[in-house]
Amino acid sequence: MQKKLKLWDAIMLVMGSMIGSGIFIVSADMMRNLGSGFWLIVVWIITGVMTVAAAISYGELSALFPKAGGQYTYLKEIFGKKMGFLYGWGLFTVIQTGTIAAVAMAFGKFTAYLIPSLNDAAPIFQSGEFKITWIQILAIAVIMLLTYINTRGVESGKLLQNVFTGSKIIALLGLIALGFIRVDFSHLAENFSLGMNSFNNLIKDPAGNFLKEGWMPINGMTLLGGIAAAMVGSVFSSVAWESVTFVSGEIDNPKRNVVKSMIYGTSAVMILYIAVNFVYLNALDRDGIAFAANDRVAVAASQNIFGSAGTIIIALLVMISTFGCDNGLILAGARVFQTMAKDGMFFKSAVQNNKNEVPENALWMQGVWASILCLSGQYGNLLDMISFVIVLFYMITVFGVIYLRIKQPALERPYKTWLYPITPVIYLIIGTGFCLLLLIYKQQYTWPGFLMVLLGLPVYYLINRKKTKA
């Protein structure tokens, strides 16, 4: 593969793939589960420590296996083809494609702010609860457009990624600065006045609206459950940084630049995320965050910062953010499916590059399935359920660093995990706690996604049975 991506391009891919629509929405649900500005920030800090610790640990593997496929390749090389396939199966069926679909739908929904007729238009098709709307069609159009642009060569995808990621970073920095300068009345002291006390408010009226007077104090194990539930949102907003490992084969000097891009990119994004949440706490009171209309916290905060123009400003920012995010996900994901095809674990036609030296068939397969998920109406539910699975695969991969150190201590390591074994152990402890608490308190976030990955087992055995016969 041609080495057309430099360190800056790799950092832009990491940051662009992470910053989608989550940071503008998830803080509402997090506040409903915790009821405290202190705990809201604590959860974002925990997620930041988790994310950067994982990125530092992945660096060692990226230097050992500096080729396309990234996390799939690491799992296959360390734990065997079955584990690699299960990850790749989950990535194609829901993790990567489901995220692409959700981000494209977020683009469509915020576009509808600027074009209200999109919201008001009658469904194109409806049968019971299933319906196809113009917003879904717009989401599919975005996926198809970005897929086409990426088939024109990695240079096209790189240019688009750098422009849109740069734009949303500048816009977020502007929002952070103006979020403290232009607010008439600061709620920061009020939101931190409760100290370490925590509350939740998950009570709804018969119409399905949250009751503002339903705050109840929580502590002990209930608080831990609330933290785990809140982390579903912060974790989902902080994933996809590993996408840069998928394109290692096209990055200049991957043994150095992949690890640098992951550490620099994840650190910068988590600092931005924490700063944006301070803006929310400054511009809105607790109820304003927890009960923002349709969870659109950024819109509510922006209206307090910019006045009536706030909705338009945030709509444009989310459109830029989601468009760039989807481009990064589309660019990177197809490289995994191409690598799987080379290993006989995916459709054979995904192996070939086109005349522009990119895996065109893999790109279109990914795009078509993501589009189907847009139409299904179920992708949102699936995404709620995959934070558990994503963290589980992160944990297995991070454990792989320790496993290889024990099994092959003499292996030449161009980069060694900083503060080993403390860094991977920190991630494994936090990740284990997160997964266990979800299994105990929020099982709706665990078993469905886990079962979807396990469905890959019969597919794996079927593929290998055919290969054995051949």
N, C-alpha and C positions, 0 to 999 in steps of 0.2 A: 504494500500500500504506500501511496505517496505521502510524505511527511509535510502536509500543508498547514497544520495547526501549530502555532507558536504558544508560548506560555500565556501570553495575554488572552489569546483565543480560548485556551483551556479554562482560564479563570472566569471568563465571560460565560462559558458553557456551564460551569458549576453554578455561578450566581444566577444566571438566567433560568436554569432548570429548577432551581429552588424557589425563586420568587414568582409565584403565580397569583392565585386569587385568595389563598388561605389567610394570609396576614391581614387582609381587609375584612375578614368575616369571623374567623374562629374565636376571637377574644370574647364575643358575646356568650357563647356556650361555656367557655372557660370561666367567665365571671359568674354565670348561673350555678356552676358547680362549686365555686370557692367563695364567692361573695366578699372578696377582699383584694384591694390593690396590692398589698404585700404578697399574698399567695399567688396572684396573677403573675407578678414579676418573678417570683421564686420558680414557678413552673417553667417560664421561658428560660431562666438561667440554667435549670436542670437540663432542659432540652438542648440548650446551647453546649453545655459541657459534654453531654452524650454525643452530640453530632460531631463536634471537633475531635473528641477522643476516638470515635469511629474512623474519621478521616485520617487521623495520624496513624492509626493501626493499619488501615487499608494501604497506606503509603508503602509499607514494607512489602506487601503482596504485589502492588503495582510495579515495584522495582524488580521483583523476582520474576514476574510474568508480564513483561511489557508488550503485550499484543492485544489485538482486538478481542472483544468478548468480556473483558473486565471481570465483574463479580462471577459471572457464569464460569469463566475460565479458572478463577481461583478455586471455586468450590469443586469443579471437576478435577483439577490437578491435585487437590489436597484430599478430598473425600470420595472421589470416584465419579463416574459418569451419571449414576443414578441421582446423586445429590445435585449435580450440575443441571441435569434435565428437569428435575422438580422446580428448581429456581427459574429456569428458562420457560417452563410451562406456565408457572404463575405469572411471570413477566409478560408473556404474550396474551394470556387469557384475560388478565385483569389489571395487574400492577402497572405496567407501562401504558398499555392501550386504554385501560380504564381512566388513568390519570390524564392522558391526552384528551379523552372524551369529556371528562369533567372540566378541564381547563378551557376547552373550546366552548362548552356550554356556558361557562362563566363569562367568556367573551361575548357570547350571544345575549345573555341576560343583561349585561351592563350596556351593550349597544342599544338595547331596548329602552334605556333611559333617554338616549338621544333621539331615538326614533320610536315614539310611543305607539305608533301603529303596529309595530312588531308584537307588543304586548296585547293589544286590543284585537288583533286579527283572529278570526275563527280558526280552529285547527284544520289542517289540510285533510286529516283523516282521524276518526275517533270511533273506537269500539269499546264500550264500557269505560274502564279506567285508562286503557291504552290509547294514546293519541300521538299524532305527529304534528308538531307546530313549526312555524316559520323560524323560531329561534333554533330549533333542532337542525333545520335545513341550513341555517347560517353557520352553525357549529361544524356541520359536515363540510360545508364549502371552505371553511378555514382550514380544516384538516387536509382536504384535497389540494388546496392551494399550496400549503406549506410542504406537503409531500412532493408535489410537482417541482417546487423550487429546489428542494433537496436532491431531486433526481438530476438536476442540471450540474451537479458537481459540489464538492465540499466547499469550494470557494464561495458559492452562492449562499449556502447555509451559514457559513462563517460570517459573511458580511451582514446578513440579516440578524444573526445572533448578537454580534457586537453592537450594531446600531440600536436595537431594541433594548438590550440589557443595559447599555450605557444610558439610554433615555430614562428607563425606569429607576435606575440608581440615582440619577440627578433629581428626578421628580420626588423620590422618597426623601432625599436629603432636604429638598425644598419644603416638603410637608413637615418634616421634623423641626426644621428651623422656624417656620411660620406658625407651627403648632404651639410654640411658646411665646412668640412675639405678638401674634394677632388676637389671641384669646382674651376677651374682656374680663372674664372671671375664671380664675384657676380653681380646679377641683382637686388638685394634687394633694394638698394637706388633708382635705376631707376624706379622700380615698385611702389614705394611709393612717387615718386617725384610729382605725379599728385595731391597729397593730397586728399581732399574730392570731387574732380571733378569726374564725372562718365560718361561713354560712353557705347554705345552698337554697336555691329557689327553683324547683322543677315542677311546681304545681300548676296545672292548667285549668281554666274554666271549661264548661261544656262545649264552647266554641273552639277550643284548642289554643286559646291565648294564655300566656303566662300571667299569673297573678302577682302584681308588684308587691302586695302586702304579704306574700308567702315566704319571706326569708326565715330560715330556721338555723340556729347555731349548730355546728358540727365539730367533732373532735375525734381523737383516737383513730380507730380503724375506719370510721366513716369518712374522716378527713383524708386518709390514705386512698380510699376509694374515689373520693372527689378529685384528688390529685391525678390518679390514673385516668379518670374520665376526661379531665381537662387536658391531659397530655396527648390524648387521641388527636385533638386539634393541633396542638403545637408540633407534635411529631409529624403529622401529615404535611404541615406547612414547611417542614424542614428536611424532607426527603428529596430524592432524585439527584443529590450531589454526586452520587456514584456514577451517574451517566457519563461523566468524563472518562471513566475507566473503559467504557464500551468502545471508545474510539482511540484507545491507546496506540493502535497500529498506525494512526494518521497524525500523531503528535510528535513534533520534533523533540528528540532526546527524551523519550517517555520515562526512562528510569529516574530522571530528576524532575521533569516538568509536570508529570501527573500528580505526584505527591505534593509538590508545591501548590499546584492549582487547587487541590482539595483542601489543604490546610488554610491557604489564604482566602479562598472563596467562601468556605463554610464559616470561618471566623468573621469575615466582613458581613455576611448575611445575618448571622445571629446577633451581631451588634446592632445592625439596622433594625431587626425585629424587636429587640428590647427597647430601643429608642422610640419606635413607632408606638409601642404599648404605653410608654410614658406620655406620649402625645394624647392617646386616648384617655388616660387617667387625668391629664391636665385639662382637656377640653370637655369631658363628660363626667357626671357623677355615676355612682354605682348602677343605678337603675337605667341611666342613659346608655351604658355599655351593655348591660345584661339584656335589656329589652329593646335594643335598637331594631327598627323595622326590618323584618326578614334577616336579622342578624348582621345587617350591613353597618357595622360599627364605624368603618372609615367614612361612610356617607354622613352619618350623624355627627361625627367629630368635624368633618370638613365643613358642614353647614355652620357650625359654631365658629370655625376659623375664617371661612371665606364668605359667609352669608349665603344668599340664594344661589350663588354660582358654585357652591360647594359640590352639589350633586353632579354637575357637568364636569368639574375638575376631577373628581374621583372616578367617574365613569370613564373618562379619557385615560386616566392613569391605569385603571384596571384593564382596559382594552389593550394598552401598550404592554402591560405586564404579562397578561395571559397570552397575547400573540407571540411575544418573545419566548415565553416559557414553553409553549407548545412546539415552537421551532426547535428548541434544544432537545426536548424529549423525542421528537420525531427523528432528528438528525442522529441521535445516539442509539436509540432503541433498535433500529434496523440492523446495526452492526452485530448485536448479540444473536439475532435470528440467523444472520448469515454465518456466523461462527458455528452455531448449532447445526446448521445444514451441512457444513463441511465435516462435522463429526457424525453425520448420518442421523441427527436427532431432530431434523426439521425438513420441510419440503425441499427437494433437491434443487428446484429452480431458484431458490433463494441464494444459492452459492455464487452465482455469476455477478460480476460487476458490469455495468454498461459502458459505453464509450467514454463517459465522463468519470470513470473510475469510482463509481459509487454503487452500492447494492440496490439497484432500482426495484427488482422484484420483491425483495424483503421490505423495502419502503412501502410499496403499494399494498402488500399483504397486511402490514401493520396498520396502514391508513384505512383500509377497507374494514378491518375488524373493529377499529376504534370508532368508525362511522356507524357500524351496526350497534355498538354499545350506546352511541348517542340516541339511536332510534328506540332502543329497548326500554328506556325509562328506568332501568334498574341499576345503571352504573353508579348512581349516587349512593345507593344502599351498599353496593359492593365496596365502594371506597371507604365507607365507614367501617367496614369489616376487615380491611387489609392492613391497617396500621400495625395490628398484632403480628401479621405474617411478615410484613416488611422488617419489623424490629427483630423477629425470630431469625430471618435470614441474615440480617446484619450481625446478630450475635454469633451465629454459626461461622460466619466469615471471620469475625474478630477472633473467635476461639481458634480458628485456623492458624493465626499468627503464633499463638502459644503452642499449638499442636506441632507445627513445623519446627519450632525451636527445639522441642523435645525429641522429635523423630529424626530430624536432619540438622543437628547443631552445626555441622561443618559446612553447610550450604553457604556459598558466597552471597552476601546480602548487600547490594549497592546502597540501600538505605535501611537503617534499623529504627524501629519504633522508638520515638522519644519517650524517656522515662519507663521503658519496658521493665517489668511487667505491669507497672502501676496503671499506665494508660489503658491497655485492653481490659484489665481487671475492673477499672472504674466503669467502663462501658458495660461489661457483663453484669456487674452488680445492679446498676441502674436499670438496664434492660430486663434482667430477671425480675426485679421488683415490679416494673411496669407490667410485664406479661402476667405475673402471678396475681396481681391486684385486678387486672382485667378478667382473668379466669374466675376469680372469686365474686367480683361485684358487677362486672359488665360483660356477661357472657355473649350478649348479642354482638359484641365487637370481636369475638375470638373464633368460635367454632365454625361459622359459615365460611370465613376466608381460609381457615385451616383445612376444612373439608374440600374446598375448591382446589387447593394445592395437592391434596392427597388423591384427587381424581386423576392426577397425572401419572400415578403409579401403574394402573392398568394400561395406559397409553404407552408408557415406557416398556413394559413387558411385551406388549404387542409389537412395538417397533423392533425390539431385540429378537423376538421369536421369528419375525420375517427375515431378519439379517442372518440368524442362525440357519434357517432353511436354505437361504440363498447360498 
